[in-house]
Amino acid sequence: MDLETMRRQHGEKTKLLRAIMTVAQEEKREFTPEEERKFMDLTGELAQQKTWIDRESIVEQAEEAAGRSFREPIRPGLGDEEREQSFGQAKRFRSLGEQLQAVHRAAIDPRHVDLRLNFRAGTGVNESTLSDGGALVQTDFAAELYQLVHDTGMVVSRCRSIPISGNANGTKINGVDEVSRANGSRWGGIRAYWASEGATLTSLASRPRFRQINLELEKLIGLVYATDENLQDAAQLETIIRTGFTEEFGFKLDDAVVNGDGSGKPLGILASPALVSVAKETGQPAKTLQPENIVNMWSRCWARSRLNAVWFINQDVEPQLYTMAIAVGMGGGTVYMPPGGLSQQPYGTLFGRPVIAIEQCATLGSKGDIILADMSQYALAEKGGMQSAMSIHVSFLTDESVFRFVMRVDGEPFWHSALTPFTGSANTLSPFVTLDARA
């Protein structure tokens, strides 16, 4: 089976995974046993298929290198139509590593530019030379890098993704402006009445109120350094890019979604006005987590978000979870269910929801060391077409070349305020709940 066929099958199975996730998220429920089995089967098949794709890519690169012929030099900056006429149906790069090698050769000798490279000027308007802008990552490779970044990001992968295409640099999302469930405030102002036959209808206004979420794309820029030895081996170069680049982008995106201040980056949930921060217990010692904290956080989570919510924690919190119990008579009841064992789950659980350790949570005792969040209530806008460029001059003395990748994203919670419930209005509710500092 050729590489293109394997990649196509890999993409089809990935779509099936996404379809299973989407159905469960839209219905606000956990997987059924059948969905869980199918999801795990597909995950195993994808992992095995990815191994064969990597092997086939290495073999094809070696075969091409053995019989490679140099192409005629062309003038950089040709338009799409002129390029197609001069080269016919241009072949696609077989791997990201092969394309990066072509970018490197173009930077060293602009007279010999691989016809498969597509250059874009810094303004993003006209095609130009590598020194003026950058080479666009081939579409299928760009999509794979996006997917890898999302797979790496423990937080971002759970957000509601909003793709932006065309010439748009952002998007506006209309949402219901609801901050209270009291009569006359639901849906921002819709009212309904019980009335007996023949009774006069009230004249009070009844209309929904809407707000706009304005997402303006920001730039996330990554730099990857490669030695000349790395550049000689396409497979090794691709491994460096896929691991180093995607892990760094995944980390930065997760950090922005959790801690971002909204200035030149996404607005994080900890800086959102929709965040509910639960007070510590009276007399609670510093740097501790108590069962009452967990119960109070759960009680402040919007009921509809509980099916999707997950607990994000700093690893410093874990020792507190393992020793946590609620007194019941002369004994006690377990609060935290560890992963594995009888639960057969990859994550520990609190109130049946996964507990996931991430680096972006604050250390034990600080606000944000534990977060209960429904990330389906977070909008993450992305624009495809990742751009790359490289320089042979930045680290000339250390014999290194630098690849630069740019991703354009923005995000913020759909909610702009915590919600006052219909009854019990002393405690507001939200899809995003954390615990106050216990310093």
N, C-alpha and C positions, 0 to 999 in steps of 0.2 A: 504494500500500500504506500502511495507516495505521500510526501509531507503535506501537500495542500489538502488531500483528502482527510488525513488524520486531523489537521487543524480544523477543518470544517466540521468533522464529527465531534471534536472537542467543544467547539462553539455551540453545536446543537444540544449537547448534554448540559452545558452550562446554562442555556436558556431554560431547560427543563427544571434545573435547580431553582432558578429565579422564579419560575412559574409556581412551584410548590410554595416557596416563601411568600410570594405575593398573595396567593389565595388565603393562606393562614393569617397574614397580617391584615388583609382587608376584612376578614371575618373576625378579627381580634380574638384569636384562639391559638392554642398550641397545636402542634402537628398531631394528626391521628396516627395510630400505630402503623397503618399502611403507608401514610406519607413519610413517617420517620424511617421505615424500612427502605422505601424507595430513595429517600434523600441520602441515606448512608450507602446504599448500593451505588448510586450515581457518583458519590464522593470518591469511593474506592476505584471505580472505573476511570474517573478523571485523573486520579493520581497515577494509575498505571499507564494511561494513555499519554500523560505528560512526560513520563520517563521515556517512552518510545519516540515521542516527538523530538525530545532533546537528542536522543541517540541518532535518529535519522538526520537531524539538522547537522550534526557533527560530520556524519559520513558524506552527506551531499556537499558540504563545504570543502572537505578534503578532495572529493572527486573533481570539483570545479577548479580548485587550486592546481591540481595536477595537469589539467588541460586548458588552462586559462589563456586567452588571447587578449592583447591590449587593444582597446578601442581607439578609434580615431579621435583626436582632440576636437572639442567643440567650444564655442564661445559661451561662457557662463551668462545666464540671464535670458536665455531663449524663452519665448512664450510657449504655452502648451501646444498650440497648433504648429508652430515652427519646429518645436522639438520632435513632435510626432512625425512630421514630414521628413526630418533629417535622420530619424532612427527607426521609423516604422512603428510597430507595436512594441514599445519598450518593455523589457522583462522586469519582473518585480524582484526585489531583494529576497533571498531565501531565508535570511535571518537578520535579526537586529545587529548582531556582531558584524556581519558583512556590510550592512549599511554604514555603520560607524567607521569601519575601515575606509570606505569610500569617502566619507566626510573628511577623514584625516588626510587622505591623498589629495583631495581637492584643496585643502588648506595649505599643503606643502607646495603644490604645483597647480595653480589655477588654469594652466594651459591644458591639463588633462583632467577633465571633470567627468565623472561617471554620468551618462545620460539619464540614469534612473533617479538621480537626485533632484529634488524639487526645492528650489531656494525661495526664501521669502524675506523681503526687506524688513528692517527694523520697524518701519511704520505699519507693516502688515498689509500694505496696499499693492505694491508692485513686486514682481520677481526681480531678484538682483543677484549679487555675488555673496559668497560665504562671509566675507569680511564685513559686509554691510548689514547682514541680518543673520540668517541661520537656515539650516536644512530642516524641512519638516519631516518628522518621523513618519515612515510609511504607515498608512491607515491601520492595517491589521496589527502592526507592532504597537502603535499608539494605544489601540483598544486593549491589547494584552497588558501594557504597562498600567493603564487605568485599573484594570481588573486586579492586577497584583497589588497595587496601592490599596485598593479597597479590601482585599483579602488580608493585607498586613494590618490595616487600621481596625482595631477592635471596636472603636466607637463609630468611625465614619461608615463602616459597612452596615451599620444599623440605621443610618439616617435615611430620610426620604430623598432620593436623588431626583433632581430636576435638570434635565439636559437642556442646554441652550445652543441653538444652531444659527446658521446664517451670519449676518453682520451685526447681530445684537451683542452688546457688551453687558447686558444684564437682563433682568426680568422683574415684572411686578405681579405679585400674587394677591388676588382678592381673598379676604377671609372675613368671617363673621366677627364683629367687634363685641364680644360677650365677656363681661367681667363679673357678672352676678347671675345667679339662678333665681333671684327673687321675682315675684310677679311684676310684669312690666319691663323686666330686664333680660329675659331669655331671648336669645338670638338678637341681642342688642335693643329690643323694644317691642317684640311681638306679644300681643295680649290675647287671651281667650277668656270667655265668661260662661258661667252657668246662668241660664235665664229661663224663667217659667213662661208658659204660653201667653202671648199678648204683652209681655213686659217690654218696656222701652229700652233700646240698646244704648249703652254708654257712648258718650261722644269723645272719650279719651283717645288720643292718637295711638295707633298700633302699626309699627313698621320696623323691619329689620334694620340694623346698622352695620355697615361694613368698614373694613380698614384695608390698607394696602401694605404688603410686605415688599419692600424695594431692595432687591439684591443686585449690587453692582460688582461685577467680577474683579477680584484682586489677583495679583500674581504671586504664585509660589514658585521660587526659583531654586533649583538644585544644581550643585557642581560635583562632578565626578572626575577625579584625577587618575590618569592611566599612564604607566611607563611605556617606553617604546617596545619593551618585551611583551607587555600586555597587548599592544596594538598589532603585533605580529600573529596573534592567535585569536581568530574571530570568536571561537567558542568561549575562551577564557574572558575575552573582553565583554561578551554578552552576559556572562555570569556575574561579572563585577557590576555591570549596569543594573541588571535585574535585581540583584540582592541589595547592594549598597544604596542605589538610587531609590528603589521602591520602599525599603525599610525606612529611610530618612523621610521621604514624602509622607508615608503612612504615619510616622511619629508626629510630624509637624501638623498634619491635618487633624489628628486626634487631639493634639494639644490645643489647637485653635478652637475646635468644637467644644472642648471642656473649659478652657481658660481664656479664650480670645476676648479682647476688649472692643472689637468691632472697628478699630482704627487701622485701616490697611490690611485687615484680616477678618475672618468671620467673627460674629458675636457669639461667644461661648455661653453655655448654659449657666455657669457660675456668675456671669456678669449680666444675665438677662433679668429684666424686671419681673418675669414670670416665675423666677425661682422662689421656692418656699424654703426657708432656713429654720429648722426646728431648734428650740432652745435646749440647752443641757439641763440635766436634773439638778435640783437644789442640793448643794453640797457634793456634787459629783467630783471626784478627784481628777487632777489634770492627766491628760494623755490616757484616758480610758474610754471604753465603749461599753455601755450597759444595755441589758435587754430592753429597758424602758425606752432607750433611744431608738432602737429598731422598731418597736411597736408604734411609737409616736410618728416616726417617719412614714411607716406604712399607712397610718391613718390619715396622713396628709396627701397621699398620692391619689390623684383623680381616679375614681373607680374604674372608668373606661380604659385607663392606661395600665391597669394592673396586669392584664393579660400579656402586654408587650414589654413591660418595664423590666430592667435588669439592674443589679447592684454593681456599681463600679467602686473598687476600693484600692487603696494603697496597700502593698504587701505588709507594711508595718501593722496593719489592722488585723491580719489573720490570727496571730496568737490570741487576741481578745475573743475572736469568734469561736475558736476551738474550746475555750474554757467557759463559754457563756451558757447559762441555764436559768430557767425560771422556777422558783421554789413552788412545789405543789405538795402541801401537807408536810410529811416528814422527808419526802424525796424531792425530786426536781424533774423538769421537762427540758429536753434538748431544744435549743433555739436554732442552731446552725447544723445543717446536714452536709457533711463533707462529701467531696466527689468520690466516685468509685464505690467499692463495697456493695452494700445492699441497694444503694440508690442507682448504681449503674449509669451515672451521669458524668459528663466530662467536667462539669463545674459543681462547686458546692452550691447550696441553695438557702435562701431565707424566705419564708412564706411561699415556698415553691418556685421562686424566681432565681435565675442564675446569679452567682456572685463571681465577678470577673476582676482580677487584679490587673491594673494598668499603671504605668509609670506617671501618667498625667495627674493622678489624684494627689492631693497634699499629704504630708506625713501625718502620722497619728497625733490627734489632739488639735489639728488645725482644721479650719472650715474647708470642706471639700475633700476630707480624707475618706469619706463614704458618701456616695451619691446614688439615689434611686431615680432612674430616668427612663422614660419612654421615648426612644430616639426616633420613632415614627412621627413624632410631633416636632421634629427639627428638619428644616428645609435646607438642602445643600445643592446649590446650583453649580453646574460644571459646563465648560465649553470644550468640546472635543478638538482634536487636532493639536496634539502636543508638539511644541517647537523645540528643536535642538540646534545647538551651534557648538563650535569647538575652536580652541586657540592653541597654537603651538608655542606661543610666546610667554604666557603667564608664568610657567615654571621651566623656562628654557635651561637654566643652570642645573636643574635636577633631572633633566631628560624626561620630563613629563608633559603630557598634553591634557587639556581640560575640556570636558564635555559639559555643556550647560543645557538643562531642561527647564522648560517653563510650563506650568499648569495654571489655568485661570479658574478660580473658584470663589465662591462666597456662600455664606450661610448664616442663618439665625433661627431661633425657635418660631414656630407658627404663633405661639402665644406671646402677648405683650404684657400680660398681667396675670397674677394668680386669680383664681375663681372663687367668689363668695358663694357658698352652697345655699340651697333653698331654705334649709333649716340648719341650726347649729352654726350660725354665721361668725362665731368667734374665731374659727379656724378656717383659713382659706385653703384651697386645694390647687394642685398643679401636677403636670406630668414630670416636673423636675423638682426633686426634694433633696436637701442636704442637711447636715448637722452643724450647729454653731460650734465655734472653737471651744475646746476644753483645755486651755493653757494653764 
